[in-house]
Amino acid sequence: MGTRAVVSRIYRGEISADIVGRPKIWYTISGLLLAFSIAGLLVQGLNFGVEFKGGSVFTFKAPNASIEQVRSAATDGGVHQVIVQKAGGDWRVTTESLPSADVTKVKSSIAGELSVSADKVSTQVVGASWGGQIQKKAWQALAVFMILIIAYLSVAFEWRMAVAAVVALVHDLVITAGVYAWSGFEVTPATLLGFLTILGYSLYDAVVVFDMIKEVTKPLGPTSKTTYSEAANQALSSTLVRSLNTSLVAILPVGAILFIGTTLFGAGTLKDLSLALFVGMIVGTYSSICVATPLLVQFKEREPKYRQIRENIARREHSAKRQSKTAKVTAGAGASGDDRPGDARSREEPDDDVPDVRNTVTVRKVMQTGSRQQPKRGSRQQRRGGK
């Protein structure tokens, strides 16, 4: 059966995939993704927008201008670091922080070279202190979010599930940040909104899977024939199709915004938001299925209750194998005895038809003399008297 057929049957729910039983594969994949992302953060770094690092922003309309013309007009005004974006019909030029005189010079250069009225070029100067406040608020929001998540999962489920879910969330954040680093996309307040959104989305998948695992593993006891790992894998398989369908339905419109919107319409804010959503939804679905669930199972299998269940099942399986082996040996010995009954009988009791070894000489003499030799009758005196 080909890979495509197997995936199709899993998607239709006809067979279950052993996801829990292969944690090393998923941890290896996650390790490679994390290494790739951390390398991007260290080598490339995040491209923070003007809202975080401060700068000057020029916004205007120039329908017939190209991106090269807009960049040239800004650099002719005396600036060196220029980021040009087009959102809808508006051009957005971002530069380093400029004093008022330089802002006026760049504004005049843009108006003169692109045939735009000077009063139609809006300017905005963002200080670095405001960007620092934005970063501080973002970290505070993330910390509060994590605390609430841990508290909710600990109360609704248990602390092991909370730890597994938080590990998956950090996994998603690092990988998404690494994609931003390698792609060079700006990190804006819209990006932070996207990050918080993907955390909630990833958490949703994890809660659905954990709730099913809790329901399936609740009846497990000392006499159960299923380990916690096997029960958790069954629960995961039953929700796998639902998770894939939900993720696919959510990813398609986000992908349309990211690829079609940015390439055809140059959507600025939507681009920053859609990249975080697109990457985060894919990674979040993967982490809730292949990272959080195997990690939870490894935590639970260490509990005495589920360790005892696993040992009892192994003991019963070993006993059953021994009984089966003994039955096969007994059946084989019986079949061998039926094929050669004489041999077995000769080992157990002697046969009266076979002469004893001690009488072999007597038998041999009898065979040699035959019936012609008759025993002598009477004594010697009787024979003489007869004569």
FIGUSE-991018 format. One line per 3 residues: number of its first residue (from 1); their letters; for each residue x, z negated, y negated of C-alpha. Coordinates in pm, 1 decimal. Layout:
<atoms>
NUM = A = X,Z,Y  ...
</atoms>
This chain:
<atoms>
1 = MGT = 0.0,0.0,0.0  143.1,101.3,-335.2  196.8,-123.1,-634.1
4 = RAV = -84.0,42.5,-824.4  -331.1,-20.5,-540.9  -227.7,-384.7,-515.1
7 = VSR = -266.2,-439.6,-890.5  -604.9,-267.8,-880.3  -726.4,-493.3,-598.7
10 = IYR = -602.7,-802.7,-780.0  -778.3,-689.8,-1095.4  -1105.1,-646.2,-904.0
13 = GEI = -1062.4,-990.6,-747.7  -1033.7,-860.7,-391.3  -701.5,-1033.6,-324.2
16 = SAD = -517.7,-1322.0,-487.2  -167.1,-1302.7,-626.9  79.3,-1576.2,-536.3
19 = IVG = 175.7,-1658.5,-893.6  225.9,-2031.4,-846.3  448.1,-1976.3,-543.3
22 = RPK = 706.9,-1770.9,-734.9  811.8,-1986.5,-1030.4  1173.3,-1866.4,-1025.7
25 = IWY = 1065.8,-1509.9,-1104.6  858.0,-1614.1,-1406.0  1116.8,-1860.8,-1533.0
28 = TIS = 1382.7,-1591.0,-1510.4  1170.2,-1347.8,-1711.3  1094.4,-1614.3,-1971.1
31 = GLL = 1462.3,-1708.7,-1989.5  1560.7,-1349.0,-2061.1  1291.2,-1314.7,-2328.2
34 = LAF = 1395.5,-1640.4,-2490.9  1762.5,-1539.4,-2488.2  1672.2,-1204.9,-2646.8
37 = SIA = 1463.8,-1378.4,-2913.9  1720.4,-1646.7,-2994.9  1989.0,-1378.5,-3023.9
40 = GLL = 1769.6,-1194.2,-3273.9  1717.3,-1509.6,-3477.1  2091.3,-1579.5,-3483.4
43 = VQG = 2211.7,-1223.5,-3542.5  1940.2,-1068.9,-3755.3  1757.6,-1370.1,-3889.3
46 = LNF = 1405.0,-1372.7,-4026.8  1327.1,-1154.0,-4322.8  1139.0,-1399.2,-4541.2
49 = GVE = 912.7,-1250.0,-4801.6  917.1,-1316.6,-5170.0  667.8,-1597.4,-5123.7
52 = FKG = 938.2,-1798.6,-4943.4  1266.7,-1698.3,-5104.0  1139.3,-1611.7,-5448.3
55 = GSV = 1175.6,-1286.8,-5643.0  1004.8,-1040.7,-5873.5  715.3,-820.5,-5763.1
58 = FTF = 601.9,-497.2,-5930.9  266.6,-349.3,-5832.6  132.9,-12.8,-5952.3
61 = KAP = -49.4,306.0,-5846.7  139.1,634.8,-5804.7  -55.7,858.7,-5562.9
64 = NAS = 190.6,1149.8,-5573.4  513.0,948.9,-5547.2  722.6,913.5,-5232.7
67 = IEQ = 897.2,601.7,-5111.5  1236.4,744.5,-5208.5  1117.4,815.1,-5562.8
70 = VRS = 979.0,463.3,-5602.5  1300.7,306.8,-5474.2  1509.4,526.2,-5703.7
73 = AAT = 1298.5,431.7,-6004.8  1345.2,62.1,-5933.4  1721.5,84.4,-5876.0
76 = DGG = 1764.9,285.3,-6196.3  1629.8,-20.2,-6374.4  1941.5,-213.5,-6274.4
79 = VHQ = 1839.9,-393.9,-5949.3  2018.5,-370.8,-5616.5  1794.6,-539.5,-5357.1
82 = VIV = 1469.8,-346.5,-5342.1  1191.9,-361.2,-5083.7  926.0,-93.3,-5120.4
85 = QKA = 588.4,-119.9,-4946.9  266.1,74.4,-4975.3  -62.2,-105.9,-4915.1
88 = GGD = -353.1,132.5,-4942.2  -303.1,321.5,-5267.8  -81.8,57.4,-5432.7
91 = WRV = 295.8,48.0,-5435.3  463.3,-291.4,-5410.5  826.2,-322.6,-5515.4
94 = TTE = 1000.8,-652.5,-5445.8  1336.5,-740.5,-5597.8  1551.4,-1048.3,-5636.6
97 = SLP = 1457.3,-1299.7,-5902.3  1508.8,-1133.6,-6241.8  1512.0,-1272.0,-6594.5
100 = SAD = 1246.7,-1153.5,-6839.0  1471.2,-888.7,-6997.5  1553.8,-729.8,-6661.3
103 = VTK = 1185.4,-739.3,-6556.6  1095.5,-539.7,-6867.6  1377.2,-290.6,-6798.0
106 = VKS = 1265.9,-226.6,-6439.1  906.1,-194.9,-6551.1  1000.6,67.9,-6809.1
109 = SIA = 1209.9,260.7,-6555.6  920.3,276.2,-6309.7  674.5,383.8,-6577.7
112 = GEL = 906.7,654.9,-6710.9  1020.7,814.2,-6382.7  688.8,800.7,-6201.0
115 = SVS = 469.1,893.6,-6496.2  279.7,568.1,-6486.6  152.2,383.6,-6792.5
118 = ADK = 360.6,70.8,-6855.7  52.3,-146.6,-6887.6  -55.7,-31.7,-6538.9
121 = VST = 255.7,-186.1,-6382.1  177.0,-550.0,-6304.8  459.3,-796.2,-6256.7
124 = QVV = 482.4,-1130.2,-6084.5  776.4,-1367.0,-6069.5  778.9,-1609.8,-5776.3
127 = GAS = 1016.7,-1902.6,-5789.2  1210.4,-2025.7,-5487.6  1064.5,-2372.8,-5531.7
130 = WGG = 715.4,-2239.9,-5462.7  844.2,-2071.1,-5147.6  997.8,-2400.6,-5037.5
133 = QIQ = 661.1,-2569.2,-5075.7  500.5,-2296.6,-4864.4  755.4,-2351.6,-4586.6
136 = KKA = 703.4,-2727.0,-4601.6  326.1,-2689.5,-4576.9  365.7,-2446.5,-4286.6
139 = WQA = 582.4,-2688.7,-4087.2  340.2,-2970.9,-4160.2  47.3,-2761.1,-4038.3
142 = LAV = 236.9,-2673.0,-3720.7  325.3,-3038.5,-3653.6  -35.2,-3151.2,-3703.4
145 = FMI = -154.7,-2872.9,-3478.1  83.0,-2976.4,-3198.0  -16.0,-3342.6,-3225.6
148 = LII = -385.4,-3258.2,-3206.8  -326.7,-3030.3,-2909.2  -134.4,-3297.7,-2717.7
151 = AYL = -398.5,-3559.0,-2796.9  -688.2,-3333.5,-2693.4  -532.5,-3220.4,-2365.0
154 = SVA = -423.4,-3572.7,-2277.7  -778.8,-3702.7,-2322.5  -966.8,-3405.9,-2176.4
157 = FEW = -724.4,-3348.4,-1888.5  -398.3,-3542.9,-1854.1  -57.8,-3570.0,-2014.6
160 = RMA = 106.5,-3334.0,-1762.9  -125.8,-3055.2,-1866.5  -56.2,-3134.2,-2230.4
163 = VAA = 319.8,-3106.8,-2174.2  283.2,-2777.5,-1984.2  62.7,-2632.8,-2259.8
166 = VVA = 302.0,-2737.3,-2538.3  597.8,-2585.5,-2352.6  403.0,-2259.7,-2328.3
169 = LVH = 319.2,-2274.2,-2701.7  684.2,-2324.0,-2801.3  773.0,-2040.4,-2563.4
172 = DLV = 527.4,-1811.9,-2748.1  650.3,-1912.8,-3093.3  1016.8,-1848.4,-3017.9
175 = ITA = 954.4,-1507.7,-2858.6  723.6,-1394.8,-3141.0  976.5,-1510.2,-3401.2
178 = GVY = 1248.2,-1318.4,-3216.1  1041.1,-999.9,-3228.3  1002.6,-1046.4,-3603.9
181 = AWS = 1377.8,-1092.4,-3636.4  1465.1,-775.2,-3443.9  1191.4,-566.1,-3609.0
184 = GFE = 1281.7,-668.4,-3964.1  919.2,-733.0,-4063.2  871.5,-968.3,-4353.8
187 = VTP = 759.3,-1321.2,-4287.5  476.3,-1386.1,-4530.2  193.6,-1641.0,-4553.4
190 = ATL = -13.6,-1392.0,-4353.8  249.1,-1414.7,-4079.4  204.9,-1790.8,-4065.3
193 = LGF = -168.8,-1743.9,-4026.4  -97.2,-1507.7,-3739.2  132.1,-1764.9,-3577.3
196 = LTI = -134.7,-2035.2,-3593.0  -390.0,-1790.0,-3453.3  -178.2,-1698.8,-3150.2
199 = LGY = -120.4,-2066.7,-3078.3  -493.1,-2117.8,-3057.6  -534.6,-1806.7,-2845.5
202 = SLY = -262.4,-1910.3,-2603.2  -412.3,-2256.5,-2581.8  -752.8,-2108.8,-2500.2
205 = DAV = -617.1,-1930.2,-2192.0  -432.2,-2241.6,-2078.6  -742.1,-2461.3,-2114.3
208 = VVF = -952.8,-2216.8,-1911.1  -698.0,-2214.5,-1628.6  -642.4,-2592.0,-1639.1
211 = DMI = -1014.4,-2663.0,-1629.5  -1053.7,-2449.2,-1316.7  -750.0,-2615.0,-1154.4
214 = KEV = -893.6,-2958.9,-1229.5  -1223.2,-2864.9,-1065.8  -1065.2,-2709.7,-755.5
217 = TKP = -808.7,-2985.6,-692.9  -1045.3,-3277.2,-750.1  -1169.1,-3297.8,-383.7
220 = LGP = -815.3,-3299.0,-237.8  -743.2,-3596.9,-11.6  -516.0,-3711.6,273.7
223 = TSK = -706.0,-3500.9,528.5  -714.9,-3185.6,315.6  -588.3,-2863.3,466.7
226 = TTY = -478.8,-2722.9,129.4  -187.4,-2836.6,-87.3  -211.3,-2875.3,-462.3
229 = SEA = -4.8,-2559.2,-509.4  -236.4,-2352.9,-291.0  -549.3,-2488.5,-460.1
232 = ANQ = -403.2,-2426.0,-805.7  -311.8,-2071.5,-710.1  -669.2,-2010.8,-591.4
235 = ALS = -803.3,-2143.0,-921.4  -561.1,-1924.9,-1116.0  -656.3,-1617.8,-914.7
238 = STL = -1024.1,-1677.5,-984.6  -961.6,-1680.8,-1361.5  -695.5,-1408.5,-1364.9
241 = VRS = -936.0,-1118.8,-1412.8  -1116.7,-1303.0,-1689.9  -793.4,-1374.8,-1874.8
244 = LNT = -675.3,-1014.3,-1844.1  -1008.2,-875.5,-1963.0  -1023.0,-1112.5,-2259.7
247 = SLV = -665.4,-1032.7,-2359.3  -715.6,-657.9,-2327.6  -1030.9,-661.4,-2541.0
250 = AIL = -853.1,-865.0,-2810.3  -526.3,-667.7,-2804.6  -680.2,-321.5,-2845.3
253 = PVG = -819.5,-368.7,-3201.9  -510.5,-563.8,-3309.0  -291.6,-281.6,-3176.8
256 = AIL = -501.6,-31.8,-3369.9  -446.1,-229.7,-3690.5  -73.5,-257.4,-3624.0
259 = FIG = 11.2,98.2,-3519.2  -256.8,309.9,-3682.9  -304.9,98.7,-3994.5
262 = TTL = 63.4,62.7,-4078.5  162.0,422.8,-4003.1  -133.2,600.6,-4162.3
265 = FGA = -260.0,361.5,-4426.9  42.6,141.4,-4493.7  -150.2,-182.8,-4462.0
268 = GTL = 84.9,-448.0,-4598.2  -77.3,-785.0,-4537.7  -255.9,-660.3,-4227.2
271 = KDL = 75.5,-539.7,-4090.1  232.8,-883.7,-4120.2  -69.1,-1044.7,-3959.3
274 = SLA = -124.3,-786.2,-3684.9  234.5,-794.2,-3551.2  213.5,-1170.3,-3497.7
277 = LFV = -124.5,-1133.9,-3328.9  -21.1,-839.3,-3111.8  298.0,-998.2,-2979.5
280 = GMI = 150.7,-1345.9,-2960.6  -155.0,-1243.0,-2759.4  53.4,-1063.0,-2498.9
283 = VGT = 309.6,-1342.0,-2470.4  38.1,-1609.3,-2483.8  -150.8,-1458.0,-2193.0
286 = YSS = 169.3,-1434.6,-1991.9  278.4,-1791.0,-2070.1  -57.2,-1950.8,-1988.8
289 = ICV = -60.7,-1781.5,-1647.0  305.1,-1760.7,-1546.6  467.2,-2050.1,-1734.3
292 = ATP = 217.6,-2328.3,-1801.6  46.2,-2319.6,-1460.8  362.0,-2316.5,-1239.5
295 = LLV = 510.9,-2590.4,-1457.6  196.6,-2800.6,-1417.4  204.4,-2752.0,-1039.5
298 = QFK = 565.5,-2867.7,-1021.6  471.4,-3181.0,-1217.2  171.0,-3256.2,-994.8
301 = ERE = 349.3,-3191.7,-664.7  579.7,-3483.2,-745.5  290.8,-3730.6,-749.1
304 = PKY = 273.1,-3949.0,-433.9  -84.4,-3840.7,-360.4  -13.6,-3468.2,-347.9
307 = RQI = 327.0,-3516.3,-187.8  155.4,-3708.3,94.6  -99.0,-3426.5,135.6
310 = REN = 181.0,-3174.1,168.7  362.9,-3391.7,424.3  43.4,-3442.6,627.9
313 = IAR = -21.8,-3069.0,637.7  336.7,-3000.2,744.0  312.3,-3264.8,1015.8
316 = REH = -11.1,-3120.2,1151.5  130.4,-2768.4,1149.0  441.4,-2886.8,1334.5
319 = SAK = 228.5,-3064.9,1594.5  11.3,-2758.5,1640.7  318.5,-2542.2,1694.1
322 = RQS = 452.9,-2781.3,1956.6  122.5,-2785.1,2141.2  103.0,-2408.2,2131.5
325 = KTA = 458.2,-2379.4,2265.2  386.8,-2627.3,2545.4  70.1,-2439.1,2642.4
328 = KVT = 261.8,-2112.1,2661.6  531.6,-2266.7,2884.8  270.1,-2417.0,3117.2
331 = AGA = 81.5,-2090.9,3139.4  404.8,-1904.9,3219.8  497.9,-2150.3,3495.0
334 = GAS = 154.6,-2117.6,3653.4  174.5,-1740.9,3651.4  519.7,-1755.2,3817.9
337 = GDD = 389.1,-1985.0,4096.5  100.3,-1751.1,4178.1  334.7,-1457.2,4217.2
340 = RPG = 556.4,-1635.4,4476.5  350.0,-1894.7,4658.8  580.9,-1918.0,4957.5
343 = DAR = 879.9,-2024.0,4757.1  693.2,-2300.3,4584.7  543.9,-2423.7,4907.5
346 = SRE = 879.6,-2430.4,5083.9  1019.5,-2655.0,4810.3  733.3,-2900.3,4837.3
349 = EPD = 657.9,-2940.1,5215.0  802.9,-2797.2,5539.2  630.5,-2524.0,5734.9
352 = DDV = 553.7,-2605.1,6101.6  593.9,-2239.8,6199.5  959.4,-2233.7,6105.3
355 = PDV = 1193.5,-2407.9,6357.5  1407.6,-2691.9,6241.7  1779.0,-2630.7,6197.0
358 = RNT = 1863.2,-2896.9,6460.0  1679.1,-2700.9,6732.1  1859.8,-2376.0,6659.2
361 = VTV = 2090.1,-2407.1,6966.9  1797.6,-2474.7,7198.1  1606.2,-2179.0,7068.1
364 = RKV = 1909.0,-1955.6,7106.9  1953.4,-2057.7,7475.3  1592.1,-1994.3,7547.8
367 = MQT = 1614.3,-1649.6,7398.7  1926.7,-1570.3,7610.6  1800.1,-1692.0,7955.6
370 = GSR = 1454.1,-1556.9,7925.7  1181.2,-1610.2,8187.8  1393.4,-1498.6,8504.4
373 = QQP = 1573.0,-1829.3,8530.2  1344.2,-2087.7,8685.5  1420.9,-2454.0,8697.7
376 = KRG = 1549.6,-2589.0,9036.7  1291.1,-2776.4,9236.9  1361.6,-3085.7,9441.2
379 = SRQ = 1687.4,-3261.8,9526.2  1989.5,-3133.2,9718.1  1891.7,-3323.1,10036.5
382 = QRR = 1546.7,-3178.7,10031.2  1691.9,-2830.7,10010.6  1917.9,-2897.7,10308.1
385 = GGK = 1635.7,-3043.0,10506.7  1442.3,-2734.9,10435.5  1715.9,-2521.9,10582.7
</atoms>
